[in-house]
C-alpha cells in the first residue's frame, strides 16, 4: 500500500524513484536471532502476543532478483538505486576482520588503558595476594596481546560483558580457550582463575 502511494506521488511530482527494502538482518534465517536481540533490548516476555517483533515479515536483505520482481512495474527505481550505488565511494574488504574502534579516555592508548584495567583487576581478583608470578603472567599476556594488536578487541569484549553483568543479563563464567587468559580474568570477562587451575594462556 505504501509503495503504491509513493509511486502515485512519483508520477504526480516527477521526482525519481529509488528501490530499497527495510533491512534489519542479512539472511531470512537470521530472523530468530534478531527476535532474541529485540527481546533483550526491550526486556519483553517472549510469550507476550503484544510485544514488539519483526517476525511477521521478512526484513532480510533481498536478492537483486527479488527486488527486480517487487519493482517490476517501476524498473527505473532499480536503475536509480544502481546509480546511487555507483556514486558511493566505499570499499569493503571481504575476508578481513574489522573490529569496531574502542574509545579510550583522552590521552590514553588501547594498550595503556588495558594495562590500567588489569592493574585494577589484580587487587580485585587477588586482594593482598598479588605475587611476582601473577604479575609476570599478566605482563607476559599483555605483551602478546599488544604485539598482535588485540588490545582493542579485549577492551570491546570486557565492555559488553561488564555492561551485561551490570544490567541483569546472564553472562557465563567463561569457556574454551578464553578461560586460560589471566587478562580476561582480571578484566571480568571470565570468572575462571587460570592461576589456581594452572591453565595455559597459549591456548587463547
PyMOL commands that set and color helices and strands:
alter all, ss='L'
color gray80, all
select helices_A, chain A and resi 2-13+28-42+64-70+75-87+110-125+132-147+151-166+176-180+182-186+201-203
alter helices_A, ss='H'
color red, helices_A
deselect
rebuild
show_as cartoon
